[in-house]
C-alpha cells in the first residue's frame, strides 16, 4: 500500500511527519530517515491491528498536484 506523508520541522528542529489520509497517522524523529522509518512502523502496526480485528483497510486516496498561477507575470 502507498500513502502520502508530509514532513516538517517543529520548533525544536525535530522532524514531524503525518499521513493525513486516510486516518491521520503521526510520528517524529531526529533525522529524516528515522522519521520516515517511524511513520512506516506506525502505519504497519495500525494496519496489522485492523487486520487482527477484521476491520476494513483504509480506501486508497487519490492525490494530484495542481499548479496555481500566482503573482505578476513578466
N, C-alpha and C positions, 0 to 999 in steps of 0.2 A: 504494500500500500504506500502511496505517496501523500505527503502532507506538506503544505507550505508553512514555513516558520518565519518569524520576524525577530531579528536580533538587534538589541540596542544596549548602550551603556547606561548604568544607573549613576547616581550621584557619587558613589564610592568607586567608580571606574570598573565595576564588575560587569560582566556581560549578563544581560537578561534576555530570555528567549520565550516566545509564546507561539503557540499554534492555535490561532483564533478559531479556526473551523476544523472540525465540526463541534468540539466540546470545550475549547478554551484551556488546553494544557499549558502549563508554565513551568519554567525552571531557570537556573542560573549557573554561573561558573566563573572561574578566574581567567580562563582563556576561551577563545572562540571554539577551539576543538573540544575542550571539556564541556562547554555549554551545549554544543550540538550532541555530544555523547549523552549528556544528562537528559535532554528532551527526547532523544530516541528511546532511552530507557523508560522514561515516564510514559510515553505513548505505548511502548510494548507491554508494560505492566498493566496499563489500562485495558488494552485490547485482550490480554490474557484473562483479565478479570471478567470482561464482558463475555468471553467465550465460556468460561467456567460457569457463569450464571445462566448461560443460554440466552443472553440478551443479544439483540441485533447489533452488528457492527455499524459504525457511522457511514452514512451515504457519502459517496465521493462529492467533492465540492469543485465546481468548475471555476477557474480563475482566468482572467485575462488582464493584460496590461494595456492601458489606454493612454494616448497622448493627448494632452490638452494644450492648445495654443494659449500662451500667456505672455504678456509683456508687449512692448512696442516692437514692431517689425522694422528692420532696416537700419 
